[in-house]
Amino acid sequence: MKQIKNYIWFILIIVQIVSGTGAGLLLLSASNVEPEILNTSVGGVLLDGLTPAEAEVIVADYFKEQVKNSWLVIEIDGNPFTILYSDIDVKVDIKNTMKALEEKLPGNGLEKFFYDTGKAMDLAPVFTYNSGKLQKRCQELFSHYEKEPSEESYEIKDGVLVITPGIPGVKVNYEYLENELKELFFSSNEPLRIYTDASEVFVETPAGTKYDEPFTVIVSDGGVDIDPNLANTVEGYSQAFQGVVVENGQELSLKSVLDFSLFTGDVEKDLLNRIATALFQAALPLDGVRFTSRLPAKMPVSYSEPGFEAVIEGEGADLVMKNETGKALMLLTETKTDVFKIYIASSVEIKKGTLSAEKRDEVQPAVITIINKSLSPNETKVVSEGVPGFTVYVYRTIDGVVEELHHDKYLPISKTVETGERPASPSTK
């Protein structure tokens, strides 16, 4: 019985201790205490021993001056640039800053009992700024470091295909830059150091390409003679061809490349025909290329063998080729002093045939007789020899297989003679 009594007394003592402690803690939690700031600062401003109301006045005055007289510093490869807070509308939200501070302070006696006064705390102020103005200022500083990527380019030099690889570009990651700068507001006098050769601010953009496959092989070419005095003119027209791509299954119209209305006089029209001929001769040997529109000359021309020229004459005239090679084709040009050439490039070799021409069906020229009274009655003088007309058949041979591509008829050129007396029977004129 004595042991039972001792046990009961022990339990009663424990209950009293617990109930007393709980009542004390309940009293502390219900009691209001005047918060006192200890070992705490805001943006570097020490507020020890102040009440929140007193601290608010000091914080407001301090950051009002800070906004007026502070700036960000960006150092690019050692060169410093400043951005004034006032230029980007920096404002400190005092009310929300103090609210954040008060949330850290003890709100009652119980919280104050457990409040760690030995732990230093520095709160960052709540602030806003104009992001658009900051980005604009950053773009002013960094835009000249940006570089657009370039695509690969193709050109012909002395008959050789020269490929210039594309060059990567450089972009500035303005979002990353802004986030880095945000960490420096009201927190550090140190600049944001950026090095153009090693910084996450600069992002390399890959070199662009317009084509699925690079054009690495010259598969054919064709050229015509030109007047050296017109070389610069031809060079100007030739720029329209540089880099023109004819995809597989696509047609290319010369009219879509050149403005025919620019070729008005006889000299210009002759140039147009020579350019058309160069294109015709370049594409004609290729297996898989065919011409759906092409006119031959009425009579042989000086700059091409018969059957291998193309002329632009008459309403709606054009030179149209269709690519059925299975690969894309690129046109390139080169103008020398007295020669204009068009080259065709592709990603792989394309079968190229051997061209040949055969003249048939010759037609003798008519004779035009002119009366010349200065000649004696029986005297005859040849003014110009005639040229027979003919039909030319053009063939392409690939792997031993001969294919007729087209045939063209050329009119005869009449023979002209002078005589001292009218012939008994008139000649055909």
TORKE-484297 format. One record per atom (N, C-alpha, C): residue in one letter; z, y, x. Coordinates in steps of 0.1 Angstrom, whole numbers, plus 5000, padded with zeros to 4 digits. Example, Ala and Ser with C-alpha at 12.3 -4.5 7.8 and 13.67 -1.06 7.14 Angstrom:
<sites>
A507849435132A507849555123A507849675132S507149785128S507149895137S507950005129
</sites>
This chain:
<sites>
M500049885008M500050005000M500050135009K500850125020K500850235028K499450265034Q498750165038Q497350185043Q496450245033I496650205021I495750265010I496050405008K497350445008K497650585007K497050675018N497150615031N496550695042N495050715040Y494450605036Y492950615033Y492550725023I493350725012I493050825002I493250965007W494450985015W494551125021W493451165030F492951065037F491751095046F490551145038I490251075027I489151105019I489351245013L490551275008L490751405003L490551525013I491051495025I490851595036I489351615038I488551515039I487151525042I486451605030V486851575018V486251645006V486551785007Q487851825010Q488151965011Q487352035022I487151965033I486352025044I484952055040V484351955034V482951965029V482852075019S483752075009S483652174998S483952315003G484852325013G485052455018G483952505026T483352415034T482152455042T480952495033G480752415023G479652445013G479852575006A481152605002A481452724996A481152845005G481552825018G481352935027G479852965029L479052855031L477652865032L477052925020L477552885008L476952944996L477253094995L478453124999L478853264999L477953345009L477753285021L476853355030L475453375025S474953275019S473553275013S473453375002A474553404995A474553494983A474753634988S475253655000S475653785004S474453855010N474353985007N473254065013N473754135025V472854135036V473254195048V472154295052E472554395058E471554495063E470854435075P469454415073P468754355085P468754445097E469054385108E469054465120E468054395130I467154475136I466154425145I466754405158L466654285164L467154255177L466054185185N465954235198N465054175208N463654155202T463154255195T461854245188T461054365191S459754345193S458854465194S457554445186V456854555184V455554545177V454554615185G453554535190G452554595198G453054655211G454154595216G454854655228G455854755226V456054805213V457054905210V458454835207L459454845215L460754785214L461454845202L461954765193L462654815181L464054765180D464754725191D466054675191D467054775184G467954715176G468954795170G468554885158L467354875154L466854965143L466754885130T466854955119T466654895106T465154905104P464654825095P463254825092P462754965088A463555045080A463055175076A462955265089E463855255098E463755335110E462555285119A462455155119A461355105127A459955145122E459855155109E458555195103E458055325107V459055425108V458655555112V458155555127I458955485135I458555485149I457155415151V456955305144V455755225145V454555315140A454755385129A453655465124A453255575133D454255645139D453955755148D453255695161Y453755585166Y453255525178Y451755485177F451455415166F450055365164F449155475160K449655585154K448755695151K448255755164E449055765174E448655815187E447755715194Q448155585193Q447355485199Q445855485194V445655495181V444355495176V443555615181K444255725183K443555845187K443155835202N443955775210N443755775225N443555645231S443155545224S442855415230S441455375229W441055275237W439655225237W439655085242L438555025239L438254895245L437354915258V437454825267V436654835280V435954705281I434654715282I433754595285I433154615299E433454525308E432954535322E431754435323I430554485325I429454395327I428954395341D429154285348D428754275362D429454385370G430754415366G431454515374G431254655369N430354685360N430154815354N430954835341P431854925341P432754935329P432055025318F432254985306F431755065294F432955075284T433155185278T434255205269T433755215254I434655165245I434355185231I435655245225L435655365221L436755435215L437155375202Y438455355200Y438955315187Y438455395176S438455525178S438055625168S436555605164D435755555173D434355535170D434055415161I435055325161I434855205152I435855195141D436455315138D437355325126D438455225126V439155225138V440355135139V441555205131K442155125123K443355175115K444455065115V445655105117V446755015117V447355015103D447554905097D448154895083D449654885085I450354995084I451755005087I452554915077K452254925064K453054855054K452954705057N451754645059N451654505061N452254465075T452154555084T452754525097T454354515096M454954605088M456354595086M456754485077K455854445068K456154335060K456154205068A455254195077A455254075086A456454075095L456954195099L458154205107L459354155099E459554205087E460654175079E460754035075E459553965074E459553825071E460253745083K460253805095K460853735106K462353765107L462853865100L464253895101L465153815091P466453805093P467353735084P467453815071G467353745059G467453815047G468853805040N469753725045N471053705040N472053665051G473353655047G474353615057G474053485064L473653385055L473353255061L472253255071E471153325068E470053325077E470453395090K471353505088K471753575100K472653495109F473453405102F474353315110F473553225119F472353175115F471553095123F470453165131Y470353295129Y469253375136Y469453375151D468353345158D468453335172D468153475178T469153545182T469053675187T468653685202G468653565208G468253565222G466853545225K466053515215K464653485216K463853615214A463053655225A462253785224A461053755215M460653855208M459553845199M458653965199D457353955201D456454075201D455354045191L455454115180L454454105169L453254195171A452054135168A450854225168A450754305156P450354425156P450154505144P449054455135V449154475123V448054435113V447154555114F445854535117F444854645118F443554605112T442754705110T441354685105T440454775114Y439154735114Y438154815121Y436754795114N435854875118N434454865112N433654765121S433554645116S432754545123S431354585126G430754655116G429354695118G429154795129K430154885130K430054985141K430254925155L431254825155L431554755168L430254675172Q429654605163Q428454525166Q427354625171K427154735164K426154825168K426354875182R427554915185R427854955199R427654845209C428054725206C427754615215C426254595217Q425454605206Q424054585207Q423454695216E423954815216E423554925225E423754885239L424854825242L425254785256L424454665261F424254565251F423754435256F422254415253S421654495244S420254465240S419254455251H419454535262H418454525272H418654405281Y419754325279Y419954195286Y419254085278E418854115266E418254005258E416754005261K416153885260K414753855263K414253755254E413153785248E412453685239E411853575247P411853455243P411153345250P409653365249S408953325259S407553335259S406953195258E405853185251E405153055250E404253035262E403852905263E402952875274E401552945271S400852975282S399553045280S398552975288Y397252985284Y396152925291Y395053025294E394453005306E393353085310E392453005320I391253065321I390353005331I390153095343K390353045355K390153115367K389153045376D387953095377D386953035386D386652895381G386652875368G386252745362G387452645362V388652685366V389752595366V390752635355L391252545348L392252565337L393552595344V394152715341V395452755346V396452765334I397552685335I398552685325I399752745330T400252855323T401452915327T402552875317P403552805322P404652745313P405352865306G405952825294G406752925287G408052955294I408553065292I409853115299I410953125288P412053055291P413153065282P413653215280G414253235268G414753375265G416253375266V416753495264V418253515264V418653595251K419653535244K420153605233K421653635235V422153735229V423553765230V424253715218N425353635220N426153585209N427153695205Y426753785196Y427553895192Y428853855184E428753745177E429953695170E431053655180Y430653585191Y431553545201Y432153665208L431253765211L431653885218L432653965210E432453975197E433354045188E434753975187N434753845187N435953765187N436753785199E436053795211E436753815223E437353955224L436654055218L437154195218L438354205209K438354135198K439454145188K440754105195E440754015205E442053985211E442554095220L441754195223L442254305232L442754425224F442554435211F443054545204F444654545205F445154665209F446654685210F447354585218S446654505226S447354405233S447254405248S446154465253S445954465268S445054585272N445454635284N444654735290N443554675299E443554545300E442554485309E441154485302P440054505309P438754495303P438354355300L437354345292L436654215289L435554205300R435754115309R434854105320R433754005317I432554045318I431353965315I430453965327Y429953845330Y428953835341Y427753775335T426653835338T425353795331T424853665335D425353615347D424853485352D425753375348A426953405342A427853295338A428853345327S428353355315S429153395304S428653335291E429653295282E429253235269E428653345260V428753465264V428153575256V426653565256F426153515267F424653505268F424253355265V423353345256V422853215252V421353195255E421053095263E419553075266E418853015254T417753075251T416953015240T415752955246P415352835242P414252755248P412952825247A412052805257A410752855256A409952805244G409252885238G408552845226G407252775229T406752705219T405352645221T404752645207K403452675207K402752675194K402052545191Y402052455201Y401252335200Y402052205201D401652105194D402351975194D402051915208E400951935214E400551875227E399951985235P400251985248P399652095257P398152055259F397452165261F395952145264F395852145279T395552025284T395652005299T394251975305V393251945297V392051895302V390851985297I389952025306I388752085302I387751975298V387351965286V386451855282V385051895281S384752025281S383352065281S383252215283D382052265286D381752405288D380352435286G380052565283G378652605281G378552755285G377452795290G377252935294G375852985294V375753115294V374453185293V374553305304D373253335308D373153455317D373353585309I373953685315I374053815309I373653925318D373354045313D373054155321D374254205328P374354225341P375554265348P376054395342N375254485337N375654605332N376454585319L376354475313L377054445300L378254355302A378554325314A379654225317A380954275310N381254405312N382554455306N382554445290T381354475285T381254465270T381454315265V380854225272V380954085269V382454035271E383054085281E384454055283E385354105272G385054215266G385754265255G385654175243Y384354135240Y384154045229Y384753915231S384853865243S385253735246S386753715243Q387553825243Q388953805241Q389253745227A388353765218A388553705205A388653555205F388053495216F387953345216F389153285224Q389853365232Q390953315240Q392053245232G392153115235G393253045228G393053005214V391853025209V391552985195V391552825195V392352775185V392552625184V391852575171V391052475173V390352405162V391052275161E391852255150E392552135148E391552025144N392051895146N391251785142N390951795126G389751775123G389351785109G389051925104Q389252025113Q389052165109Q387652215113E387152315105E385952385109E386252515115L385352555125L385452685131L384152765128S384352875122S383152965119S383153075129L382053095135L381853205145L382153345138K381853355126K382053475118K383553505117S384353395117S385853415116S386453465129V385753445140V386153485153V385653625157L384353655154L383753775158L383353855145D383453985146D383054075135D381554105138F380754045130F379254055132F378754195130S379554275122S379054415120S379154505132L379854455142L379954535155L378654525163F377854425160F376554405167F375354465160T375154595162T374154665154T372754675160G372754725172G371454745179G370854615185D369654625190D368954505196D369754445207V370254535216V371054485227V372254405222E372954465213E374254395207E373854265200K372754265193K372354145186K372054035196D371354075207D371053975217D372353915223L373354005225L374653955231L375253855221L375253885208L375753795198L375153665199N373853665200N373053535201N373453455213R373653525224R374053465237R375453405236I376353475230I377653425228I377653305219A376853305208A376753195199A376153075206T375253095215T374552995223T375552925232A376453005239A377452955248A378352855241L378752895229L379652815221L378952685217F377652695212F376852585208F376752485219Q376452535231Q376152445243Q377452385248A378652455246A379852395250A380352275241A380052295228A380552195219A379652075216L378352105218L377352005214L377451875221P377851865234P377951735240P379151645236L380051705229L381351625226L381151525215D381651405217D381651305207D382651345196G382151355184G383051395173G382951535169V382151615175V381851755171V380451765165R380351825153R379051845147R379051985141F377752035140F377552165135F377052155121T377752225112T377352225098T376552345095S376452445103S375552555101S375152615115R373852615117R373252665130R371852695128L371352805133L369952845133L369352845147P368152785149P367552805161P366652935161A366252975173A365353085174A363953045168K363253155164K361853125159K360953085170M361153145182M360453115194M361353095205P360953025216P361853005227P362453135233V363653135237V364353245243V364553225258S364753345265S364853345279S366153285285Y367153285277Y368553245282Y368953105278S367953025273S368352885269S367052805268E367252675271E366152575269E365952565254P364752535250P364552515235P365352405230G365952425218G366752325212G368252335215F368652425224F370052445228F370552585226E369852665218E370252795215E370752805200A371552905197A372052935184A371853085182V371253125171V371053265168V371753305155I372053425154I372653485141I371653585136E370853535127E369753615121E369753595106G369553705098G369453695084G370753705077E370653725064E371853735055E372653605055G373953615057G374753495057G374753395068A373953435079A373853355090A375253335097D375453215103D376753185109D376453055118L377453035127L377552915135L378852845131V378752725126V379952655121V380052515127M381152485134M381352355140M382552285133K382452155132K383552085127K384151985138N385451985139N386051905149N386451775143E385851665147E386251525142E386451435154T387051495165T387251425177T388551345177G389451375167G390751315167G391851395174K391451495181K392351585189K392051735186A393051815188A392851955187A392052005199L391252115197L390452165207L390852315209M390852365221M391152505224M389952565231L389552695226L388552765232L389052865243L388452865254L388752965265L387453025270T387553135276T386353205281T386553255295E385453275302E385453345315E384153415316T384253545320T383053635322T382953665336K381853635342K381453675356K380553785355T380053835366T379153955367T377953925359D377353805360D376053785353D376053655345V377253595342V377353475334V378553485325F378353435313F379453425303F379553275299K380753225300K380953085297K382153065287I381952965279I383052915270I383452775274Y384752755275Y385252625279Y386052575267I386052445266I386852375255I387852275262A389052295258A390152215264A390852135253S391452025258S392151935249S393351875256S394151795249S395251735255S394951605263V393751545260V393251425267V391751445269E391251355277E389751355278E389151305265I388051365262I387251335250I385851295255K385251185249K383951145253K382951255252K382151265263K381151375264K379851305267G378851345259G377551275261G376651355270T375451295274T374451365281T373351415271L373051545272L372051595263L370651595270S369651575261S368251575266S367351625254A366251675258A365251725248A363851675250E363151655240E361751605241E360851695232K359751745238K358851835230K357751745225R357451765212R356351695205R355551795196D354451735191D353751805180D353351945184E352651955195E352252085200E351152145191V351352275188V350452355180V349752465188Q348452465189Q347752565198Q347852705191P347952805200P348052935195P346752995189A346853085180A345653155175A345253255185V343953295184V343453395193V343153525186I343753635191I343553765185I342553845193T341453885187T340453965195T340454105191I340454195201I340554335199I339254395205I338554485197I337354555202I337754665212N337254665224N337454765234N336154825238K335854945233K334555005236K334355035250S335355045258S335155065272S334554945280L334554835273L334054705279L332554695275S331854625283S330354605280S330354505269P329254495262P329154405250P329454265253N329054215265N329254075268N330554045276E331354155278E332554145287E333754105278T334654015283T335853975276T337053985286K338154035281K339354045289K340553985282V341253895289V342453835283V343653935285V344253985274V345354075275V346653995277S346853885269S348053805271S347653655267E348253565275E347953425273E348853385261G348353295253G349153245242G350053135247V350953105238V351952995241V351852895229P351652765232P351552675221P352852665214G352852635201G354052605194G354352455195F355552415192F355952275194F357252245186T357552115185T358852075179T359652005190V360952045191V361751985202V362751905195Y362951775200Y363951685195Y365051675206V366351695201V367451695210V368351575207Y368651505219Y369451385218Y370751395226R371651315222R372951295229R373151145232T373451115245T373650975249T375050965253I375750865246I377150835249I377250685251D377750645262D377950495265D376650425262G375550475266G374250415265G373650415251V374350475241V373850485228V373250625226V371950635222V371250755220V371250795206E371650925203E371650975190E370851105189E369951115179E369251235177E370151335170L370351455175L371251555170L370551645160H369351695164H368551785155H367251795161H366251855154H364951895159H364652035154D364052115162D363652255159D362252275161K361652355152K360252395153K360152535159Y359152555168Y358952685174Y357552725172L357352845167L356052895164L355252925176P353952915176P353152945188P353053095189I352753145201I352553285204I351053305206S350453395198S349053405198S348553465212K347253425215K346553475227K345853595223T345853705231T345253825228T344153855238V342853885233V341753915242V341054045237E340454115246E339654225243E338154195246T337254255238T335854225240T335154355237G333954365243G333154495242G332354495229E332154385222E331454385210E332154285200R332054315187R332654235177R332054095177P332853995177P332353855177P331653835164A330753735164A329953705152A330853655141S331853575144S332753535134S334153575138P334853645129P336253705133P337253585136S338053625145S339153535149S340353545140T341053445139T342253455131T343253555137K343753635128K344753735133K346153715127
</sites>
